[in-house]
């Protein structure tokens, strides 16, 4: 199952089911039925407002976010769907912190659940830098269906790669 790069951490039986659905042409239809809506967030300003709203609902004490944007340079191939960056600078006698979140531009055209999942993921990094138990508990606190959305996003990305001409899918076992 080496060709299912987005599902490599999942059990073999799930990978086999996903591969079977992909080969039968059922995976895309299943995802389209399950996630039929599309969000209206298209600009960096709208994304910033969306992220800030989520942060204020679940993480009021988290550090301030200075910038949020869609980033065309983030590519799935580089294993980055979103990035968070925290930097500190000394200005005189003060230490200034600057937090930034960048979301891959492909999320402009995904169902709202996938955008929410990636935003929750990046917000969780404001408090928990590592992907450990505390990190995933925080993600689940902000979005109770986080794990399902993450798995379905991985299926979506697998289907997307399979559909795109020029993407090498020869590594997918036939």
PyMOL commands that set and color helices and strands:
alter all, ss='L'
color gray80, all
select helices_A, chain A and resi 5-7+12-24+27-34+44-58+76-78+105-109+112-127+133-142+146-163
alter helices_A, ss='H'
color red, helices_A
select strands_A, chain A and resi 67-71+82-91+94-104
alter strands_A, ss='S'
color yellow, strands_A
deselect
rebuild
show_as cartoon
